[in-house]
Amino acid sequence: MDAAFSAEQGEIRRTLREVISKRCGPDEVRAAVRTPEGHDTALWAALAEQLGLPGLALPEACGGVGCT
């Protein structure tokens, strides 16, 4: 079993880390959980659109990326 990240996984990891570090400081997180939604909807939309985050864990047969 190879536990190392592929180049694609490494890029996703770097990009996600960059976005999260810019948008998820303690004050931002506290503010987000106080909203009716309980999260930052703009951040979630950006993660979904830019990274396809919701589809990363889905198999390709189900329309996902298959990064599981």
N, C-alpha and C positions, 0 to 999 in steps of 0.2 A: 504494500500500500504506500503510495506516494502522498505525503501530507503537505508537500510544498505547494504554494500558490502557483497557478499558471500565470502567464503574462496578462491574460485578460482578467483573471481574478485579482491580480495585483493592482491593475489599473482601476478596477471597480473599487477596491479597498482604499486606494489613495484618494480617489475622487470623493467617495463617501466620507472619508475622514476629514477632508478639506471642507466639504459642505457643512458637516456636523460641527466642526470646530468654529466655524464662522457664525452659525445660527443657533447653537445649543448651549450657550453659557448658562450659568445658574439663574440669572434674572429672566432670560428668555424662556427657560423651561418652567419656572414658576408662573410666569404670565400665561404660557400656553395651557398648563393644566387647570388654570382658573377660567378658561373659556368654556362655553357650553359644550363644545366638542371634546374638550379635554386634551387637545393636542393642537399643534400649529398646522392648520389646514394648508396654508401657503407652502410651508416646508414640505409637507407630505406630497402636495401636488408637484413640486419641483423634483423631489426624489423619484416620483413615479414617471414624470415626463423625461427628465434628463438621464436617469440611470435605469429606468425600467425596473425599479426595485421590487414592486410586487410580483413581477414575473420571474425573478431570479431563482426562487425555490420551486417553481412549477416545472414539471417535465415538458420537453418540447412538444410531446404528443398532446398536451393540454394547452398549448399556446404560450408556454413559458420559455425560459432560456435554458433550463436544465442545469443550473449550477449547484445542484445538491450533491 
